[in-house]
């Protein structure tokens, strides 16, 4: 029996190469793959691959999407990265160019959570493990 496995998250962006470089610098992920055309790239981000593709890819595949305007509110999703060193990792992301949305704060359930925007305007949550 074939079991489904969540394998990739692909976000569409204006510049794949710049986005990969930002995530490497801001969050310490390593580039795993980029096409020779630099229109699709992946990061080594754990068990689920975080990938970025140029806005031309959906059209090429016959799929319609809405382009995100980074000057507007973030789309209705977030990327969440769990860390034991939230203060350091949050500062590193800001130093790399992430926009501060909400500084890390302790939650009643024992987790610390902070929010940023990446260079594309996507919402990124940095948090400590739950519990």
C-alpha positions in Angstrom: 0.0 0.0 0.0 1.3 3.4 -1.0 1.4 5.9 1.9 1.2 9.6 1.2 4.1 11.6 2.5 4.2 15.4 2.8 7.4 16.1 0.9 7.7 19.6 -0.5 6.5 23.2 0.0 7.1 25.3 -3.1 6.7 29.0 -2.9 6.6 31.1 -6.1 8.9 34.2 -6.1 10.4 36.8 -8.4 14.0 35.7 -7.9 14.8 32.1 -6.9 18.5 32.7 -6.5 18.1 35.8 -4.2 15.5 33.9 -2.2 17.8 30.9 -1.6 20.7 33.2 -0.6 18.4 35.0 1.8 17.3 31.8 3.5 20.9 30.6 3.7 22.0 33.8 5.4 18.9 34.4 7.5 18.2 30.9 8.8 21.4 28.9 8.0 19.7 26.5 5.5 22.0 25.0 2.8 21.1 25.1 -0.9 20.3 21.5 -2.0 19.5 22.1 -5.6 19.0 24.8 -8.3 18.2 24.4 -11.9 20.7 25.7 -14.5 18.0 28.3 -15.5 17.8 29.3 -11.8 14.0 29.1 -12.0 13.7 26.4 -9.3 15.7 25.7 -6.2 15.6 23.7 -3.0 16.9 24.1 0.5 18.0 21.3 2.9 15.5 22.2 5.6 14.9 18.8 7.3 12.4 16.2 6.4 10.2 18.5 4.3 11.9 20.2 1.4 11.5 24.0 1.2 11.6 25.0 -2.4 11.2 28.2 -4.4 10.1 28.5 -8.1 9.9 31.4 -10.5 6.4 32.7 -11.3 6.9 31.4 -14.8 6.8 27.8 -13.7 3.0 27.5 -12.9 2.2 29.0 -16.3 4.6 26.5 -18.0 2.8 23.7 -16.2 -0.7 25.0 -17.2 -1.6 26.2 -13.7 -2.8 29.6 -12.7 -1.7 31.4 -9.5 -1.9 34.8 -8.0 1.4 36.6 -7.7 2.0 37.9 -4.2 2.8 41.6 -3.8 5.4 41.9 -1.1 4.2 45.4 -0.2 0.8 44.0 0.8 -0.1 41.9 3.8 1.4 38.4 3.8 -0.5 35.6 2.2 -2.7 33.4 4.4 0.1 31.0 5.4 3.3 31.0 7.3 6.6 29.1 7.4 7.5 28.0 10.9 11.0 27.1 12.0 11.6 25.6 15.4 14.8 26.6 17.3 16.3 26.2 20.7 18.1 29.6 20.3 15.2 31.9 19.3 16.9 35.2 20.3 20.0 34.5 18.3 18.2 33.1 15.3 15.7 36.0 15.3 18.5 38.5 15.4 20.4 36.7 12.6 17.4 36.8 10.4 16.8 40.5 11.0 20.5 41.2 10.3 20.1 39.3 7.0 17.3 41.5 6.0 14.1 40.0 7.4 11.5 42.5 8.4 10.4 42.5 12.0 6.6 41.7 12.4 6.5 40.8 16.1 9.4 40.3 18.5 9.6 36.9 20.2 7.4 36.7 23.3 6.7 33.9 25.8 3.3 32.3 25.4 1.3 30.9 28.3 1.9 27.3 27.2 5.7 27.7 27.5 6.7 28.4 24.0 8.4 31.6 22.7 7.2 32.8 19.3 8.3 35.7 17.0 7.3 36.7 13.5 9.2 38.1 10.6 8.7 38.7 6.8 11.2 37.4 4.3 12.4 39.4 1.3 9.3 38.2 -0.6 6.9 39.4 2.1 6.1 35.8 3.3 5.4 35.4 7.0 8.0 33.4 8.9 7.4 32.2 12.5 10.4 31.4 14.7 9.5 29.5 17.8 10.9 27.3 20.5 9.6 23.7 20.8 6.2 23.3 22.4 6.4 22.0 25.9 
